Amino acid sequence: MQQNFHHIESIYWVFTQLCNDECDHCYNDSGPRGARISEADCLMIIENLPDQIDRLILSGGEPLADRKKLYLILDRLQQRYGGATQIMLQTNGDLLTPQILDTLIEKGVTRFDIASIDRYHKHAGERLMVLAELFESRGVNGDDKDPLIEKDNYLHQQQLSWGFWGATEDMWLGGNWARGRAMEKDIWKRDPEHNFCAILSGARNFLGGYDDIPQEISIQLWKINPCCPGTLYPMGDARREKVTEVLQRVSKMEVFQKLNEGEPWRMGEHLGISESTARERTRQLQNICLYCDQFFAEHMQDFNTEAFIALPVANGQAIS
């Protein structure tokens, strides 16, 4: 685990839950009435980001459904980091046009991930060839089509590139995260042995110390999390706290140390909760994220403050 959090390898920021689609598998209830935060909050979050970020992923919701805010964010990121940070845009591609692509490239986006090539999304991947032709017309390289999970790919290659992927039953979103609309539609993954915490987008290595997967944290709107699904209570509020200070604070806590190791069943050992007990509770709940939620509800009351558990306002209203 690293000690200096002024440098973070990767940050995944869902800056809006507004979306042109309303997929059954969506873990954060994105849609036409998805929650949003204000432009002022977005600018404050950028001020509170670490001094050095190798990769910043902007996601949603659908970022292009909140385009005015996206452009504001990109302009401010360029002012603060210049070309030192690789800016990635995760989009379903539905709203992408030649003019918008030109603007995004001008504003510093160097990587485009089309995260909709699956049966869950509205177009179910049928626009893939249209998008491929669009990217080719603008000189955006399509050789690296898989998600950029290797550090050599996203830390050093600043050339324009794009790739695509989608939800599956076993990986990423579909049938996996016990969150949001996936819970409502009953398509979450029932497998108590599946340790999502230990893989990419899970909590492992969010504090650093491992070389096999990126060091990555997630910011859901304003909530600082060790993983994309998010813990029941976030680690901090990126509108009001420096991300570096939040990570330094939680790095001293045994719960988050175990999450960083990808060992969620051991995060209660210092409280006398054995791994076998944790695994038995997970078998009852059928999902590691649900066990994590239960653990936080029972043992992380210090995080249970109004600032941390305030839920986003739906119906497209900004959250202050």
N, C-alpha and C positions, 0 to 999 in steps of 0.2 A: 504494500500500500504506500502511495506517495505521500509526502508531507506538504508539498507546495501545490496548492490548487489554483494558483494564478494562471496555470497552463492546463487546459483541458483538451483532450484529443477530439472529442465529438460531443455535440449537443443536439438533441432532437427536440425542436420547439413546435408544438401545436399552438399557433398563435390565433387560430379561429376554429370554431366548430361549425361554422356556416358551410353548407355544402349544397350542390345542385342535385345530389342523389340522396337516398335514404336507405342504405344497405342494411339488410337483416343482420349482418355480422358485425356491425360497427360497435366498437368497444366504448366510444365516447359520445354516443347518441348524436352524431353529426347529422345535419340535414338542413332543409330550408328554414327551420326555426332554431338552428343550432346556436349555442351560446357564443358570445363574443366579449372581448375586452376593448377598452377604448384605445384610441391612437396614443393618447398621453401615457397610458399604462405600458404600451408596447415600447415607446421611447425610453421610459424609465427602466424597463427590463433590460434593454440593450445597454444602458449605462451601468447596470448591475452585473453584467456578464463578466467572465474572467478577462484578464488583459490579453491572453493569447488563446485562440481556439483554432485547432487545425481544420475542423470541419463543422459547419453549422447546417443542419437540415431543417428547412422550413416546411411544415406540413399542416394538415387540418384534420377534420373537415376537408374542404377543398380550397387551397390558397387562392386560386384564381376566381373563386366566388366572392372573395373579399379583396379585390384587386387593388383598390385605392390604398388600403392599409398595407398590403404586400409591397407596393412600390415605395411607400414611406419607409418601411422597415429596411428594404434593400438600399435605399439612399443613405439611411443612417448607418447601416453596417459598412458601407463603402467609406463613409467619412471616418469611422472609428478604426476599421481594420485594413482598409485598402484591399490589395490583392493577397494579403497574407493568410486569409481564411478562405478555404474552399466553401462556396455557397452552393448547397444542393436544394433542389425543389422537388418535393414529393407531391405528385398530382395524379388525378385520374385521367387527365388529358382531354376530357370532354370539351373544355372551354378554350383549349389552346388554338390560336390562330397564327398565321404568319406574322401579323403585326405585333401581337402579344409576345411571340417568341423573340422577335427582334428587340423589343423593349427589355425583356428579361435578360437577354445576353448583354445588352448595353449597360444594364444596371448590375452586372457582375455575377449572374448565375452561371456556373460552369458545369453543373451536372443536373440532369433531369431524370427522375425515376418515375415511370408510369406504373402506378400501383393499382391497376384495375383489370389486369388480364386474367380474369377468372369468372366463374359463374355467378358470383354474388353481385357484381356491379351491373348497372343499368344496361350498358352496351356489351357486357360479357366478352370484351376483348375484340369486338368487331372493327374498332377504329385503329387497330395496331398498324396496318399497312399504310393508312392515311398519315398517321403520326410518323412512321418511318420515312415516308417520302418528304414530309415537312422538315424533319430534322436533317435529312440528307441535303435538302435544298439550301440549308443554312450552314452547312459544313460541320454539323454536330456529329461526332464519331459514335457509331453504334456497335463497335467491336466488343466493348465490355457491357454485355446486356444483363448480366446477373447483378444483384445488389452488391455494392462496394463494401465488402466486409474485411478485405485485406488492407492493412495499413499502407502498404506500398502503392496501392491503387489510389486511395483518397488523400494521402498525405503529400504526395509528390507530383501527381499528374494534374496539372492545372488546365490541360486542354479541354475543350468542350466535348462532352460525352453524354450519352443517354442510355438507359437500360429499362427493362420492364420486368415485372413479377406480379404475383397475385396471391390471394388468400387460398390456402389449401386446408384440408381437414386436419393435417398434422402440424403445420408450421404457420408462422405469422399470425394472421387474424382468425381465419375461418375455423370455427369449432375449437378455439384454443383459449382465448382470454375470457374468463368468467366475469364479464363486465358489460355494462350498457345494454344495447339492443340485442347483443348476442345472448344475454341472460333472458331478456324478454321473449325472444324468439326460440329459446331453448336449443341453441346450437353450440353451446360452450363445451369444451373438452372434458369429458368425464374419465379421467385417468389419474388416480392418486399417485402413481409412480412417475408421472411426467414432471420433470423439474424444469419448468420454464425459466426459473430464476437463473439457471446456469448457462443459458444460451444467449445469443445476440438478441438485444431488446429486453432481456432480463436484467437483473441487478448485478450479476457477476461483473467485477472489474469496474464498477462505476467510480470507485475510489482509486483505481489503478493498482499496479503491481503484477499484472499478467500481460503476456505478449501475444497470446493466441487469439484474442478478440479485442476490439477497440475498447478504450475507456470511454464510456458514454453515459451521460445523464439525460433525463427527459424533463422538459418543462411543458406541462399541460396547461395552456393559457398562462397562468401565473404560478402554478404549483410546481415546486422543484421536487422531482422524484428520482429514485435510483433506477427505475425501470419504466418502460412505456405503459404497461397497464396501470402503474402507480400503486403505491401503498395506500392503505385506508386514509391515513393522514399524511400529507406531504411533509417533506423535510423542512420546507421554508417557503416564503413568499417572494418571488423574484421581483415584484414591484417595489418592495420595501427593504429587501436585504441583499447584500452582495452574495452572489452565488459562491464565491470563494470562501466567505466566512461561514456560510451554511455547511459546506462540505468539510471544512476544518472542524466545525462543531460536532457533526455526526460521526466523523472519523474516529472520535474518542469513545463512541458508544458501541458496546458489544453486539447489540442487535444489528447495526448497520455493518459492522465488521464481518459478521457471518453472512449477511446478504452479499457483501462484496466478494466473499469467497464462493458464492453460489451455493450456500448451505442453509437454506431457509428452515430446515427441520432442526437446526442447531441454534437458532437465534434466541432461544429461551433457556439455554443451558445454565447461564449465570443466574437464572431465577429458579433453578431446580427443575426445569421442564426437560426431560430427557428426549433424545432423538426418537426413541421408540414411541414415547407418548405422542410426540408431534406427528409421527407417521400414522399412528392409529387415528388421530383426529382428522388427518388428511384423507384417510380411507373413508371415514364417515362423511366428509364433505365432498369427496371425489375430485378435488381440484386444489392445487397448491396455492393459487391466488386466494381462494376462499379461506384456506387455513391462515394465510398471512393476514387477511382482513380480520379474522377472529382473534388472532394473536394481538394485533394492534388495538383492537377494541377492548381487550381485557388487560393489556399490560403497557400500553403506550399512552396513558391518559395525559401525560405532559404535553403531548402533541394535540390533544383534544381541546383546542381553543377556538374561539369564534373566528379568528383570523385564518386558521388553517382549514376548518371544515365548512366554511361558507361555500355553498354550492352555487354554480353558475346560474344566472337567470336565463330561462329559456325564451322562446319567441323572439329571438334575435335582438334582445336588449343588451346594451353594454353593461359590464360589471365594473363598478368602481371599488 
